[in-house]
Amino acid sequence: MFRLALAVAVSLLVAGCIADDVGPINLLTSEAGHPSPTFIPDPADDGSTVVGLAFSGGGTRAAAFSYGVLRALDDIVIDERPYRRTLVDDIRMISGASGGAIAAAYFGYKGKDGYQDFRQRFLIQDAEADLRTSVSPVNLVRAYYGGVNDRSGFAKWLNDHLFDGATFEAFRKPDRPIVWVNASDIYNRTPFMFTYDTFAALCSDLDKVRLADAVAASAAVPIVFAPIVVAATKPDCGYRKPLWLSRALADRNASLRLKAYASALDSYQNADPLDYVKLLDGGLTDNIGVTGFSLERSAAGTPYGPLSPSAAVRLTTLIFIVADAGSNRDVSWAKSLHGPKASELLDAVTSTTLSSSVRDEFDALTLAVSQWKEELVRYRCALPASTVAAYRGSTGGWNCRDVRLVVQHLSFADLDPAAQIRLNAIPTRLKLPVEEVDLTIEAGREALRVNADIASAVAAIRARAGVSPGAQLAAQAN
């Protein structure tokens, strides 16, 4: 008992002497940062196809599954004139939570021509190398005070080994999609989106925030990680609320999701006790990473947003894919009268909450896209021929109702039962054996390949572009 008491006392003393790296991750500015773009980036081609992606949480397992989906999209040739184009060329929006945020941010950082080394640079590496993982008295004290690992662990590893010190300014390139990194604001109990509107409300500049810090916030599992801290001390920076935010706060009929997010941004300027925003895992508020698109659509205030007016006219097919690497492990207590035990019960409660949330989020996304299609068609059909010609180049072949919005949920359940058993056994870690990484990458590829609705949409896109079946087979062979 004496030794135990002595160990605890020493641990408290040591923990008190350690200067944890807890942030804040942002710098305050004398002028409010610029607002978020009104529309997602327009594609450089004819604009007929737009792809959106949302990647779920789940550590390296989720990042590998997301990467497999990206590689499968890269296998699908949709045009050959004036140049060869795959579905990856038409990714205009990509988002992620936790493990999925790593893949989403890396795609935004490296672009369609550089993301292919993600397996080598992250998936088969040991991203836990700098983490405190032992059950020691010091780590128990750290856990008690908010989290075992600070920014000197995972955030530093990401910055040094994956993102090369890059900040959000790296996303501001003509060929890059809009990237939404999702974390959770545990003061307001809302998603925290790393957007320019968010950081303008904080009197800060998103362009100066490291990608590694944002991704680490999205993956900050409670207790394992200390919250990532963002300063919100509200200097006088001339901040003005964007129109969508004022409208959401004033509209009693605004969606609850949008109103809650608007209230959170408003609190960064007006909540007296709020000097620091504390961020944890994005999966706490959105484990499949769809908040970015949902909020953009709710805040648009137009029938075509987040597309621009011209993009809405040129669009014929929008494919939105949710890559969900959530696992469903077999449980022994389901076969027994007694149980689950305390440790099993915690896992069961967490899994039940996440699964229910994912279903609700995806159903809400599907409904929102269905309503959006109706509004898009009304907008397109009300346009004069002169406007259509200006946006498309001509009115030839124009059909205002010819627009297809496809929303699909890809998961381990899309695969054969034997593969599901192996995949569901893969833990949520930041370090996995190479064979498990490659198994999960292939699962992402296969889940997309076997999806009939995506295949049907792709066939229609390729038929319009006149792509020969032989070209597609050659692409798949390569």
C-alpha positions, 0 to 999 in steps of 0.5 A: 500500500505504501508503494502504491501511494508513493507511486501515485504521489510521484505520478501526480508530481510528474504529471504536474511538471509535464508541459502538455502541448494542448494548443491552441492550434489557431492564431487570432487576427485583427481582421476577420478571415474571408468567408467560405466560398458560396459554391463548391468548385466548378469542374474543369471539364463540361460539368456534366458529372459531379462526385461527392464523397464522405468517409466514415470514422474507424481509424486506419481501417476507415482510411484504408476502406476510403482509399480503396473506394478512391482507387476504384473510382480511378479505375472507371473511365468516363470520357476519352475526349479531349482527354482521358478522364475517370470519376476521380477527376470529377470529385468536387467535394470530399469530407471525413470524420476521424479515420476517414478525415485522414484520407479526405484531407490527404486527397485534398492535399495531394490532389487526383494526381498525387494521392496514390502514395497514401498506402505507403505514407500512412496506411502501412506506417505506425501512426501510433509510434509517438502515442502513449499507450501503456497503462501506467500511473502517469497515463492514468493521471493524464487520462483523469485530467482530460486525455493521455495524448496531446498534440506532441503525439498523433498531430505531430506524427501527421505533420511530420510524416504525412502532411509535410507541415502543410496548412489549409492554404494547400487546398486552395488550388484550381484542381482541388475539391472542397474538403470538409474535416469534421470534428466535434465542439463539446461545448456546443455539442455540435459538429465543428467544421474546419471552414472559413466561416467557422474561423472568421467567427473565431477572428482567425485565419483557416489558411494558417491552421495545420492540416495535421491539427485539424485531422488530429481533432477529427480523430481525437477519441475521448480520454485516449486524446486530450481535446484539441483547443481552438482560441475564441477570445473574441478580439475586435476583428470587424466580424460580420455574420454571413447571410446564411447564419443570420437567416438561420438564427432568425428562422424558426423553421430552419433545420435544427442541424443548421440552427445548432451550427449557426448558434455555435458560430454565434457563440464564438463571438458572444458567449461570455464563458467561451474563451476556448473551443474544445474539439474531440472526435468527429464521430461523436456528432457525425461518424459518416462525415456528411455534415459538410454537404448537409449544412451547405445544402441547408444554408444555400438559400437557393435551389441550386446551391452548393452548385453554382447556377451554371454548374446546376445547368450543366449537371446531368449526374451527381454521385454521392458516396458514403464509405462507411467502415464501421464494423459489427463484431460477433458477441458471445454474450448474445448466446448467454442468458447473462451478460454483457459484462461491464467492458462488453456493455460499454462497447455495445452501447457505443456501437448501438449509438453509432449505428443508430446515428449512421442510419439517421444521418444517411436517411436524412442525406437521402431525403435532402438530396431527393428534395434537392433534385425537385428544386433543381428541376424546377430551377432548370425548367424555369430558365430562359433558353438564352440563359441555358445557352450561355451556361451550356454553350448551346441548347442542343440536347437540353432537357431540363429534367435530365438530371440524376442524383445517386446517393449510395452507402458502401460498407462491409455488408456489401461483401460476401459473408466470409470477407465480412467476418475478416473485416469486422475483426479488424480493430479501430487502431492507427496501426494495422498489419499490412495484410489487414490494410490490403484486405480493407483496401480491396474491400473498398474497391469491391464494395464500389464495383458491385454497387448496381446503382453506381454501375448504372449511373456510370453506364449512362455517363459513358454512353453520353461520352461515347466511351467504348466498352473496351476502354473500360476493360483496359482501364480495369486491367491496368 
